[in-house]
């Protein structure tokens, strides 16, 4: 019982029962009480009138009490004469004192006791009690008791049904939450309605759906990481075994070069994973005012060896533009996008980088490479996704995912599309947060 009272069901039951019972019970009790008072007052008046009639007959006609009583209908009101006050039972001391002082007293009946009217006369005390009227009062009392019991019963049943309905829905959510805690993300609650509980169920289903997606992504991520780690590690292990038995210096050098490349690839993979994990948990960026055009030129200088080896012709349109972004993160964006464009550009091709400022800042990078296969375009920002066709990535499929996350942190937009002839166009659109000087 104590546990029930402390539970949500118990508290809800008590509150709802009280709120439901009071509006039903109070009007009923007040109606019965006013009716009882009206009937009781009318009976008291009748008792006084009957006593007046008997006393008048006894005085005016010099009749005895027995003779005067014969003229009255004793079936409605019964009047009895007592010669001594001690014969009148159930009188308290205060009622006796009031009777002796005023000569009369009206005693209202209790729940199951009749009313009485007592008057002191010259020959004794006349006591009148209702008979038919008392039956009416008794009927009212019985009806009131039955009505109260029915009202309480109806309120109890309605409250119990309401509490059961609400707690059943909450209990289903609790049971589903336990399933989710145990790792079952496929659980779903079917619930209709437009109330708060239905909204809670809807949000719970959204949560489980998100958890289910995240669980699948996590499993895919672990599988992808395992696969990406397995390849370079297996390569390093294989060539290290060959080094133990190989005596040819040229081949040993070749093996060492491959092992170095694989270790570099492994190092880049772990660095990207750490960076991506950090970005996933980052919500605030440290904005700094700097010149975007100078940052783009710096990135091109850092990649000078790559684009000069391919004899690429640069076409730059970089007017002076000031921005307030996180400089280090945005430099990673430009280096990644420019490195991809250089990698897939043909020899002696054209690499175009343009910067424009209007309502937003827009950076566009165009290359003359093979472009991206149309089936791959919707997935280029997915983690570990590598196109199977024209621009198969030599990395691990994390570069563009990191770039997209950085752009999202800056509330920007990143789009990639193919040119009509050949090559890809990468467009970055961001808010400057600063006016041009």
VENNORBEL-V962615 format. One record per backbone hydrogen bond with DSSP energy under -0.5 kcal/mol. CO is the residue of the C=O (numbers start at 0). NH is the residue of the N-H. E is the energy in kcal/mol with one decimal. If there is no record, write none. Layout:
CO|NH|E ; CO|NH|E
This chain:
0|4|-2.3 ; 1|5|-1.8 ; 2|6|-1.0 ; 3|9|-0.7 ; 6|10|-2.4 ; 7|11|-2.8 ; 8|12|-2.5 ; 9|13|-2.6 ; 10|14|-2.6 ; 11|15|-2.7 ; 12|16|-2.9 ; 13|17|-2.3 ; 14|18|-2.7 ; 15|19|-2.4 ; 16|20|-2.7 ; 17|21|-2.2 ; 18|22|-0.8 ; 19|23|-1.0 ; 20|24|-3.6 ; 21|25|-2.3 ; 22|26|-0.5 ; 23|27|-0.8 ; 24|28|-2.9 ; 25|29|-2.6 ; 26|30|-2.3 ; 27|31|-2.5 ; 28|32|-2.5 ; 29|33|-2.4 ; 30|34|-2.2 ; 31|35|-2.6 ; 32|36|-2.6 ; 33|37|-2.2 ; 34|38|-2.6 ; 35|39|-2.8 ; 36|40|-2.4 ; 37|41|-2.0 ; 38|42|-2.3 ; 39|43|-2.2 ; 40|44|-2.1 ; 41|45|-2.1 ; 42|46|-2.5 ; 43|47|-2.2 ; 44|48|-2.5 ; 45|49|-2.6 ; 46|50|-2.2 ; 47|51|-2.5 ; 48|52|-2.4 ; 49|53|-2.2 ; 50|54|-2.4 ; 51|55|-2.4 ; 52|56|-2.2 ; 53|57|-2.3 ; 54|58|-1.9 ; 55|59|-3.4 ; 55|60|-0.5 ; 56|60|-1.6 ; 56|62|-1.0 ; 63|67|-2.8 ; 64|68|-2.4 ; 65|69|-0.8 ; 66|69|-0.6 ; 67|70|-1.1 ; 68|71|-1.5 ; 71|73|-0.9 ; 72|75|-1.0 ; 72|76|-1.2 ; 75|130|-2.9 ; 75|131|-1.0 ; 75|132|-0.6 ; 76|78|-0.5 ; 77|128|-2.8 ; 79|126|-3.4 ; 81|124|-3.6 ; 83|86|-1.2 ; 84|87|-1.0 ; 86|88|-0.8 ; 91|95|-2.2 ; 92|96|-2.3 ; 93|97|-2.3 ; 94|98|-2.1 ; 95|99|-2.3 ; 96|100|-1.9 ; 97|101|-2.8 ; 98|102|-2.0 ; 102|119|-3.3 ; 104|106|-0.5 ; 104|117|-2.7 ; 105|107|-0.7 ; 106|115|-2.2 ; 115|106|-3.1 ; 116|127|-2.8 ; 117|104|-2.2 ; 118|125|-2.7 ; 123|120|-3.6 ; 124|81|-3.0 ; 124|126|-0.5 ; 125|118|-2.3 ; 125|127|-0.5 ; 126|79|-2.9 ; 127|116|-2.1 ; 128|77|-2.7 ; 130|134|-1.3 ; 131|135|-1.6 ; 132|136|-2.3 ; 133|137|-3.0 ; 134|138|-2.5 ; 135|139|-2.5 ; 136|140|-2.9 ; 137|141|-2.7 ; 138|142|-2.9 ; 139|143|-2.8 ; 140|144|-2.5 ; 141|145|-2.7 ; 142|146|-2.9 ; 143|147|-2.6 ; 144|148|-2.3 ; 145|149|-2.6 ; 146|150|-2.7 ; 147|151|-2.8 ; 148|152|-2.5 ; 149|153|-3.1 ; 150|154|-2.7 ; 151|155|-2.5 ; 152|156|-2.6 ; 153|157|-2.8 ; 154|158|-2.4 ; 155|159|-2.6 ; 156|160|-2.5 ; 157|161|-2.4 ; 158|162|-2.9 ; 159|163|-2.6 ; 160|164|-2.4 ; 161|165|-2.4 ; 162|166|-3.1 ; 163|167|-2.0 ; 164|168|-1.3 ; 165|169|-2.3 ; 166|170|-3.1 ; 167|171|-1.8 ; 168|172|-1.6 ; 169|173|-2.5 ; 170|174|-2.7 ; 171|175|-2.1 ; 172|176|-2.5 ; 173|177|-1.9 ; 174|178|-1.8 ; 175|179|-2.2 ; 176|180|-2.4 ; 177|181|-1.8 ; 178|183|-2.6 ; 179|182|-1.7 ; 182|184|-1.1 ; 183|186|-0.6 ; 188|190|-0.7 ; 194|198|-2.0 ; 195|199|-2.4 ; 196|200|-2.6 ; 197|201|-2.4 ; 198|202|-2.6 ; 199|203|-2.4 ; 200|204|-2.6 ; 201|205|-2.1 ; 202|206|-2.4 ; 203|207|-2.6 ; 204|208|-2.2 ; 205|209|-2.5 ; 206|210|-2.8 ; 207|211|-2.5 ; 208|212|-2.4 ; 209|213|-2.8 ; 210|214|-2.6 ; 211|215|-2.2 ; 212|216|-2.9 ; 213|217|-3.0 ; 214|218|-2.5 ; 215|219|-2.8 ; 216|220|-3.0 ; 217|221|-2.7 ; 218|222|-2.4 ; 219|223|-2.8 ; 220|224|-3.1 ; 221|225|-2.7 ; 222|226|-2.2 ; 223|227|-3.0 ; 224|228|-2.8 ; 225|229|-2.1 ; 226|230|-1.6 ; 227|231|-1.0 ; 228|232|-1.8 ; 229|233|-2.7 ; 230|234|-2.1 ; 231|235|-2.8 ; 232|236|-2.7 ; 233|237|-2.5 ; 234|238|-2.5 ; 235|239|-2.0 ; 236|240|-1.7 ; 237|241|-1.7 ; 238|242|-1.8 ; 239|243|-1.0 ; 240|244|-0.7 ; 241|244|-0.8 ; 241|245|-2.3 ; 247|251|-2.2 ; 248|252|-2.4 ; 249|253|-2.2 ; 250|254|-2.8 ; 251|255|-2.5 ; 252|256|-2.2 ; 253|257|-2.2 ; 254|258|-2.6 ; 255|259|-2.3 ; 256|260|-2.3 ; 257|261|-2.6 ; 258|262|-2.4 ; 259|263|-2.4 ; 260|264|-2.4 ; 261|265|-2.4 ; 262|266|-2.5 ; 263|267|-2.6 ; 264|268|-2.2 ; 265|269|-2.2 ; 266|270|-2.3 ; 267|271|-2.5 ; 268|272|-2.3 ; 269|273|-2.4 ; 270|274|-2.6 ; 271|275|-2.9 ; 272|276|-2.4 ; 273|277|-2.3 ; 274|278|-2.4 ; 275|279|-2.1 ; 276|280|-1.1 ; 278|281|-1.0 ; 284|286|-1.0 ; 287|324|-1.2 ; 289|291|-0.6 ; 289|322|-2.6 ; 290|294|-1.4 ; 291|295|-2.2 ; 292|296|-1.9 ; 293|297|-2.4 ; 294|298|-2.0 ; 295|299|-2.0 ; 296|300|-2.1 ; 297|301|-2.1 ; 298|302|-1.3 ; 300|303|-1.5 ; 302|306|-1.9 ; 303|307|-2.3 ; 304|308|-1.9 ; 305|309|-0.9 ; 306|311|-2.6 ; 307|310|-1.1 ; 309|347|-3.4 ; 311|313|-0.6 ; 312|350|-2.6 ; 313|315|-0.6 ; 314|352|-2.4 ; 316|318|-0.5 ; 316|354|-2.7 ; 320|291|-2.4 ; 320|292|-0.7 ; 322|289|-2.1 ; 324|287|-2.2 ; 324|326|-0.9 ; 325|329|-2.3 ; 326|330|-2.0 ; 327|331|-1.5 ; 328|332|-1.5 ; 329|333|-2.3 ; 330|334|-2.4 ; 331|335|-2.1 ; 332|336|-2.5 ; 333|337|-2.8 ; 334|338|-2.3 ; 335|339|-2.2 ; 336|340|-2.2 ; 337|341|-2.5 ; 338|342|-2.6 ; 339|343|-1.9 ; 340|344|-0.5 ; 341|344|-0.8 ; 345|348|-1.5 ; 348|312|-2.9 ; 349|351|-0.5 ; 350|314|-2.5 ; 351|365|-2.8 ; 352|316|-2.2 ; 353|363|-2.3 ; 354|318|-0.6 ; 355|361|-2.6 ; 359|357|-2.0 ; 360|429|-2.8 ; 361|355|-2.4 ; 362|427|-2.8 ; 363|353|-2.4 ; 364|425|-2.7 ; 365|351|-2.3 ; 368|422|-1.1 ; 372|375|-1.6 ; 372|376|-1.1 ; 373|376|-0.6 ; 373|377|-0.5 ; 375|378|-1.8 ; 376|379|-1.0 ; 378|381|-1.7 ; 381|384|-1.5 ; 388|391|-1.3 ; 396|383|-1.9 ; 396|384|-0.8 ; 397|401|-2.3 ; 398|402|-2.2 ; 399|403|-2.8 ; 400|404|-2.0 ; 401|405|-2.1 ; 402|406|-2.3 ; 403|407|-2.3 ; 404|408|-2.0 ; 405|409|-1.2 ; 406|411|-2.6 ; 407|410|-1.9 ; 412|428|-2.6 ; 414|426|-2.6 ; 416|424|-3.3 ; 422|418|-2.5 ; 423|366|-1.8 ; 424|416|-2.0 ; 424|426|-0.5 ; 425|364|-2.6 ; 426|414|-2.4 ; 427|362|-2.5 ; 428|412|-2.4 ; 429|360|-3.7 ; 431|323|-1.9
